């Protein structure tokens, strides 16, 4: 009896293996010469999918023409990098602007404003680890308040003493011999 064969007996089939981030492997049988739409890669928090990497290190992004051999593709990702901006009194402190990778520890910034007290930074994550998004961190600088009690009846002498104390401990002298008052100074004259 004669046997009839239907289809292409010379069809060549090879395996296309995908290695996912969790080491899970998905295998598909593909015919040689077939244009393959590659599997959509799963999203991984903190990472951006780059493409599928073959055994030679080539990145294949969307399509593959199936060769006459098995192919293994590994999902390739880049770690996300995000920006932290620091603001004091709603003004950006540009020298502190930094970029960190997702999962990096966030550095503690000890910013000082002469004659001011700085509030606690707000907007930081509790674990101080860089999240998968940009951060804006805020603090408020308020003028320090000092109370000076003078027990001297000589106003001119007392005024000079106050200015000298201010210059040495609080003030910021400019080139013209004037002082920038960077704090509140409450002076009380007491009589003996």
Phi and psi restraints in degrees (value plus and minus 20) as a CYANA .aco file:
   2 UNK   PHI    -101.7   -61.7
   2 UNK   PSI     124.3   164.3
   3 UNK   PHI    -131.1   -91.1
   3 UNK   PSI     109.8   149.8
   4 UNK   PHI    -120.5   -80.5
   4 UNK   PSI     113.9   153.9
   5 UNK   PHI    -134.6   -94.6
   5 UNK   PSI     108.2   148.2
   6 UNK   PHI    -127.6   -87.6
   6 UNK   PSI     127.9   167.9
   7 UNK   PHI      71.9   111.9
   7 UNK   PSI    -198.6  -158.6
   8 UNK   PHI    -111.8   -71.8
   8 UNK   PSI      90.9   130.9
   9 UNK   PHI     -94.2   -54.2
   9 UNK   PSI     -32.0     8.0
  10 UNK   PHI    -116.5   -76.5
  10 UNK   PSI      -9.3    30.7
  11 UNK   PHI     -83.3   -43.3
  11 UNK   PSI     110.1   150.1
  12 UNK   PHI    -128.6   -88.6
  12 UNK   PSI     108.0   148.0
  13 UNK   PHI    -140.0  -100.0
  13 UNK   PSI     112.3   152.3
  14 UNK   PHI    -151.4  -111.4
  14 UNK   PSI     145.2   185.2
  15 UNK   PHI    -111.0   -71.0
  15 UNK   PSI     116.7   156.7
  16 UNK   PHI    -131.7   -91.7
  16 UNK   PSI      93.1   133.1
  17 UNK   PHI    -128.2   -88.2
  17 UNK   PSI     112.0   152.0
  18 UNK   PHI    -127.6   -87.6
  18 UNK   PSI     108.9   148.9
  19 UNK   PHI    -125.5   -85.5
  19 UNK   PSI      97.0   137.0
  20 UNK   PHI    -109.6   -69.6
  20 UNK   PSI     147.3   187.3
  21 UNK   PHI     -78.2   -38.2
  21 UNK   PSI     -51.2   -11.2
  22 UNK   PHI    -107.9   -67.9
  22 UNK   PSI      -3.5    36.5
  23 UNK   PHI      51.0    91.0
  23 UNK   PSI     -14.1    25.9
  24 UNK   PHI     -88.6   -48.6
  24 UNK   PSI     121.2   161.2
  25 UNK   PHI    -137.1   -97.1
  25 UNK   PSI     111.4   151.4
  26 UNK   PHI    -135.7   -95.7
  26 UNK   PSI     106.8   146.8
  27 UNK   PHI    -137.9   -97.9
  27 UNK   PSI     114.0   154.0
  28 UNK   PHI    -147.7  -107.7
  28 UNK   PSI     121.0   161.0
  29 UNK   PHI    -108.1   -68.1
  29 UNK   PSI     108.6   148.6
  30 UNK   PHI    -151.6  -111.6
  30 UNK   PSI     124.2   164.2
  31 UNK   PHI    -100.9   -60.9
  31 UNK   PSI     121.3   161.3
  32 UNK   PHI     -76.8   -36.8
  32 UNK   PSI     115.2   155.2
  33 UNK   PHI      67.4   107.4
  33 UNK   PSI     -28.4    11.6
  34 UNK   PHI     -91.2   -51.2
  34 UNK   PSI     117.7   157.7
  35 UNK   PHI    -103.8   -63.8
  35 UNK   PSI      96.3   136.3
  36 UNK   PHI    -123.4   -83.4
  36 UNK   PSI     103.8   143.8
  37 UNK   PHI     -99.0   -59.0
  37 UNK   PSI      97.4   137.4
  38 UNK   PHI     -88.6   -48.6
  38 UNK   PSI     132.0   172.0
  39 UNK   PHI     -78.3   -38.3
  39 UNK   PSI     119.1   159.1
  40 UNK   PHI     -90.7   -50.7
  40 UNK   PSI     107.3   147.3
  41 UNK   PHI     -94.9   -54.9
  41 UNK   PSI     125.1   165.1
  42 UNK   PHI     -89.7   -49.7
  42 UNK   PSI     130.0   170.0
  43 UNK   PHI     -96.2   -56.2
  43 UNK   PSI     121.4   161.4
  44 UNK   PHI    -145.8  -105.8
  44 UNK   PSI     102.4   142.4
  45 UNK   PHI     -77.6   -37.6
  45 UNK   PSI     109.7   149.7
  46 UNK   PHI      67.4   107.4
  46 UNK   PSI     -19.0    21.0
  47 UNK   PHI    -152.5  -112.5
  47 UNK   PSI     134.1   174.1
  48 UNK   PHI    -136.3   -96.3
  48 UNK   PSI     109.5   149.5
  49 UNK   PHI     -89.5   -49.5
  49 UNK   PSI     110.4   150.4
  50 UNK   PHI    -118.1   -78.1
  50 UNK   PSI     -61.4   -21.4
  51 UNK   PHI     138.7   178.7
  51 UNK   PSI    -192.7  -152.7
  52 UNK   PHI    -117.8   -77.8
  52 UNK   PSI     109.4   149.4
  53 UNK   PHI    -120.4   -80.4
  53 UNK   PSI     107.9   147.9
  54 UNK   PHI    -106.3   -66.3
  54 UNK   PSI    -198.8  -158.8
  55 UNK   PHI     -87.2   -47.2
  55 UNK   PSI     -34.7     5.3
  56 UNK   PHI    -115.9   -75.9
  56 UNK   PSI     -20.4    19.6
  57 UNK   PHI      69.4   109.4
  57 UNK   PSI     -13.3    26.7
  58 UNK   PHI     -99.1   -59.1
  58 UNK   PSI     121.2   161.2
  59 UNK   PHI    -116.5   -76.5
  59 UNK   PSI     105.4   145.4
  60 UNK   PHI    -133.5   -93.5
  60 UNK   PSI     103.4   143.4
  61 UNK   PHI    -112.6   -72.6
  61 UNK   PSI     -64.8   -24.8
  62 UNK   PHI    -150.1  -110.1
  62 UNK   PSI     -66.4   -26.4
  63 UNK   PHI    -149.5  -109.5
  63 UNK   PSI     136.3   176.3
  64 UNK   PHI    -162.7  -122.7
  64 UNK   PSI     116.7   156.7
  65 UNK   PHI    -112.9   -72.9
  65 UNK   PSI      98.6   138.6
  66 UNK   PHI     -83.7   -43.7
  66 UNK   PSI     100.9   140.9
  67 UNK   PHI    -102.3   -62.3
  67 UNK   PSI    -198.3  -158.3
  68 UNK   PHI    -113.2   -73.2
  68 UNK   PSI      31.3    71.3
  69 UNK   PHI    -183.0  -143.0
  69 UNK   PSI     145.1   185.1
  70 UNK   PHI     -88.0   -48.0
  70 UNK   PSI     126.7   166.7
  71 UNK   PHI    -147.2  -107.2
  71 UNK   PSI     114.5   154.5
  72 UNK   PHI    -137.6   -97.6
  72 UNK   PSI     106.9   146.9
  73 UNK   PHI    -139.2   -99.2
  73 UNK   PSI     113.8   153.8
  74 UNK   PHI    -132.3   -92.3
  74 UNK   PSI     113.2   153.2
  75 UNK   PHI     -84.2   -44.2
  75 UNK   PSI     107.7   147.7
  76 UNK   PHI    -132.8   -92.8
  76 UNK   PSI     109.3   149.3
  77 UNK   PHI    -148.8  -108.8
  77 UNK   PSI     131.8   171.8
  78 UNK   PHI    -131.2   -91.2
  78 UNK   PSI     120.9   160.9
  79 UNK   PHI     -89.2   -49.2
  79 UNK   PSI     113.1   153.1
  80 UNK   PHI     -93.9   -53.9
  80 UNK   PSI     124.2   164.2
  81 UNK   PHI    -138.5   -98.5
  81 UNK   PSI     115.7   155.7
  82 UNK   PHI    -151.9  -111.9
  82 UNK   PSI     143.3   183.3
  83 UNK   PHI    -124.1   -84.1
  83 UNK   PSI     120.6   160.6
  84 UNK   PHI    -133.9   -93.9
  84 UNK   PSI     107.8   147.8
  85 UNK   PHI    -136.8   -96.8
  85 UNK   PSI     116.0   156.0
  86 UNK   PHI    -126.8   -86.8
  86 UNK   PSI     116.3   156.3
  87 UNK   PHI    -147.2  -107.2
  87 UNK   PSI     115.3   155.3
  88 UNK   PHI    -140.0  -100.0
  88 UNK   PSI     103.7   143.7
  89 UNK   PHI      32.3    72.3
  89 UNK   PSI      21.5    61.5
  90 UNK   PHI      45.2    85.2
  90 UNK   PSI      -6.9    33.1
  91 UNK   PHI    -127.3   -87.3
  91 UNK   PSI     108.0   148.0
  92 UNK   PHI     -86.5   -46.5
  92 UNK   PSI     114.8   154.8
  93 UNK   PHI    -119.2   -79.2
  93 UNK   PSI      68.2   108.2
  94 UNK   PHI     -80.8   -40.8
  94 UNK   PSI     -51.0   -11.0
  95 UNK   PHI     -87.1   -47.1
  95 UNK   PSI     -34.7     5.3
  96 UNK   PHI    -116.0   -76.0
  96 UNK   PSI     -31.2     8.8
  97 UNK   PHI     -77.8   -37.8
  97 UNK   PSI     111.6   151.6
  98 UNK   PHI    -165.6  -125.6
  98 UNK   PSI     140.1   180.1
  99 UNK   PHI    -134.8   -94.8
  99 UNK   PSI     114.5   154.5
 100 UNK   PHI    -150.9  -110.9
 100 UNK   PSI     132.5   172.5
 101 UNK   PHI    -101.4   -61.4
 101 UNK   PSI     131.2   171.2
 102 UNK   PHI     -71.4   -31.4
 102 UNK   PSI     110.1   150.1
 103 UNK   PHI      71.3   111.3
 103 UNK   PSI     -28.8    11.2
 104 UNK   PHI     -92.0   -52.0
 104 UNK   PSI     129.9   169.9
 105 UNK   PHI     -90.0   -50.0
 105 UNK   PSI     121.5   161.5
 106 UNK   PHI    -107.2   -67.2
 106 UNK   PSI     107.1   147.1
 107 UNK   PHI     -91.6   -51.6
 107 UNK   PSI     127.2   167.2
 108 UNK   PHI    -105.9   -65.9
 108 UNK   PSI     104.9   144.9
 109 UNK   PHI    -119.6   -79.6
 109 UNK   PSI     103.7   143.7
 110 UNK   PHI    -123.2   -83.2
 110 UNK   PSI      59.6    99.6
 111 UNK   PHI    -103.3   -63.3
 111 UNK   PSI     117.5   157.5
 112 UNK   PHI    -143.0  -103.0
 112 UNK   PSI     122.5   162.5
 113 UNK   PHI    -142.8  -102.8
 113 UNK   PSI      97.6   137.6
 114 UNK   PHI     -75.0   -35.0
 114 UNK   PSI     109.6   149.6
 115 UNK   PHI      57.7    97.7
 115 UNK   PSI      -9.9    30.1
 116 UNK   PHI    -145.9  -105.9
 116 UNK   PSI     138.2   178.2
 117 UNK   PHI    -127.4   -87.4
 117 UNK   PSI     116.1   156.1
 118 UNK   PHI    -121.9   -81.9
 118 UNK   PSI     109.0   149.0
 119 UNK   PHI     -91.3   -51.3
 119 UNK   PSI     150.7   190.7
 120 UNK   PHI     -83.7   -43.7
 120 UNK   PSI     122.7   162.7
 121 UNK   PHI     -85.9   -45.9
 121 UNK   PSI     115.3   155.3
 122 UNK   PHI    -136.6   -96.6
 122 UNK   PSI     134.1   174.1
 123 UNK   PHI      80.1   120.1
 123 UNK   PSI     -20.0    20.0
 124 UNK   PHI    -104.7   -64.7
 124 UNK   PSI     122.0   162.0
 125 UNK   PHI     -87.1   -47.1
 125 UNK   PSI     128.8   168.8
 126 UNK   PHI     -78.9   -38.9
 126 UNK   PSI     -56.8   -16.8
 127 UNK   PHI    -104.5   -64.5
 127 UNK   PSI     -22.1    17.9
 128 UNK   PHI      37.1    77.1
 128 UNK   PSI      13.2    53.2
 129 UNK   PHI    -134.9   -94.9
 129 UNK   PSI     117.1   157.1
 130 UNK   PHI     -83.1   -43.1
 130 UNK   PSI     101.8   141.8
 131 UNK   PHI    -100.3   -60.3
 131 UNK   PSI    -196.6  -156.6
 132 UNK   PHI    -111.5   -71.5
 132 UNK   PSI      25.8    65.8
 133 UNK   PHI    -183.6  -143.6
 133 UNK   PSI     144.4   184.4
 134 UNK   PHI     -89.9   -49.9
 134 UNK   PSI     132.6   172.6
 135 UNK   PHI    -143.3  -103.3
 135 UNK   PSI     123.1   163.1
 136 UNK   PHI    -137.9   -97.9
 136 UNK   PSI     103.2   143.2
 137 UNK   PHI    -132.9   -92.9
 137 UNK   PSI     114.8   154.8
 138 UNK   PHI    -143.9  -103.9
 138 UNK   PSI     128.7   168.7
 139 UNK   PHI    -166.6  -126.6
 139 UNK   PSI     139.2   179.2
 140 UNK   PHI    -137.8   -97.8
 140 UNK   PSI     110.8   150.8
 141 UNK   PHI    -124.5   -84.5
 141 UNK   PSI     100.9   140.9
 142 UNK   PHI    -136.0   -96.0
 142 UNK   PSI     127.3   167.3
 143 UNK   PHI     -83.7   -43.7
 143 UNK   PSI     116.5   156.5
 144 UNK   PHI     -90.5   -50.5
 144 UNK   PSI     132.9   172.9
 145 UNK   PHI    -138.7   -98.7
 145 UNK   PSI     108.2   148.2
 146 UNK   PHI    -141.6  -101.6
 146 UNK   PSI     121.5   161.5
 147 UNK   PHI    -134.7   -94.7
 147 UNK   PSI     105.9   145.9
 148 UNK   PHI    -138.2   -98.2
 148 UNK   PSI     106.3   146.3
 149 UNK   PHI    -127.4   -87.4
 149 UNK   PSI     105.4   145.4
 150 UNK   PHI    -131.0   -91.0
 150 UNK   PSI     104.4   144.4
 151 UNK   PHI    -126.9   -86.9
 151 UNK   PSI      43.8    83.8
 152 UNK   PHI    -168.4  -128.4
 152 UNK   PSI     113.6   153.6
 153 UNK   PHI    -102.9   -62.9
 153 UNK   PSI     -31.7     8.3
 154 UNK   PHI    -106.8   -66.8
 154 UNK   PSI      80.7   120.7
 155 UNK   PHI     -81.9   -41.9
 155 UNK   PSI     -62.1   -22.1
 156 UNK   PHI     -83.9   -43.9
 156 UNK   PSI     -64.1   -24.1
 157 UNK   PHI     -84.0   -44.0
 157 UNK   PSI     -62.1   -22.1
 158 UNK   PHI     -85.4   -45.4
 158 UNK   PSI     -60.2   -20.2
 159 UNK   PHI     -83.6   -43.6
 159 UNK   PSI     -63.2   -23.2
 160 UNK   PHI     -82.3   -42.3
 160 UNK   PSI     -60.1   -20.1
 161 UNK   PHI     -83.9   -43.9
 161 UNK   PSI     -59.8   -19.8
 162 UNK   PHI     -84.6   -44.6
 162 UNK   PSI     -66.8   -26.8
 163 UNK   PHI     -83.7   -43.7
 163 UNK   PSI     -57.9   -17.9
 164 UNK   PHI     -85.6   -45.6
 164 UNK   PSI     -63.4   -23.4
 165 UNK   PHI     -81.0   -41.0
 165 UNK   PSI     -63.1   -23.1
 166 UNK   PHI     -83.1   -43.1
 166 UNK   PSI     -65.1   -25.1
 167 UNK   PHI     -81.4   -41.4
 167 UNK   PSI     -62.1   -22.1
 168 UNK   PHI     -94.8   -54.8
 168 UNK   PSI     -53.1   -13.1
 169 UNK   PHI    -134.2   -94.2
 169 UNK   PSI     -44.7    -4.7
 170 UNK   PHI    -148.0  -108.0
 170 UNK   PSI     -62.4   -22.4
 171 UNK   PHI     -94.3   -54.3
 171 UNK   PSI     150.3   190.3
 172 UNK   PHI    -153.5  -113.5
 172 UNK   PSI      80.0   120.0
 173 UNK   PHI     -94.7   -54.7
 173 UNK   PSI     110.7   150.7
 174 UNK   PHI    -112.8   -72.8
 174 UNK   PSI    -199.8  -159.8
 175 UNK   PHI     -85.3   -45.3
 175 UNK   PSI     -39.3     0.7
 176 UNK   PHI    -113.4   -73.4
 176 UNK   PSI     -10.5    29.5
 177 UNK   PHI      59.4    99.4
 177 UNK   PSI     -10.7    29.3
 178 UNK   PHI    -116.9   -76.9
 178 UNK   PSI     141.3   181.3
 179 UNK   PHI    -133.1   -93.1
 179 UNK   PSI     117.7   157.7
 180 UNK   PHI    -106.9   -66.9
 180 UNK   PSI      96.7   136.7
 181 UNK   PHI    -100.8   -60.8
 181 UNK   PSI      84.9   124.9
 182 UNK   PHI    -120.3   -80.3
 182 UNK   PSI      -8.6    31.4
 183 UNK   PHI    -170.5  -130.5
 183 UNK   PSI     147.9   187.9
 184 UNK   PHI    -108.0   -68.0
 184 UNK   PSI     111.2   151.2
 185 UNK   PHI    -142.2  -102.2
 185 UNK   PSI      91.0   131.0
 186 UNK   PHI    -120.6   -80.6
 186 UNK   PSI      96.4   136.4
 187 UNK   PHI    -127.5   -87.5
 187 UNK   PSI     108.3   148.3
 188 UNK   PHI    -141.4  -101.4
 188 UNK   PSI     103.6   143.6
 189 UNK   PHI    -112.2   -72.2
 189 UNK   PSI     104.2   144.2
 190 UNK   PHI    -129.0   -89.0
 190 UNK   PSI     118.6   158.6
 191 UNK   PHI    -120.5   -80.5
 191 UNK   PSI     115.2   155.2
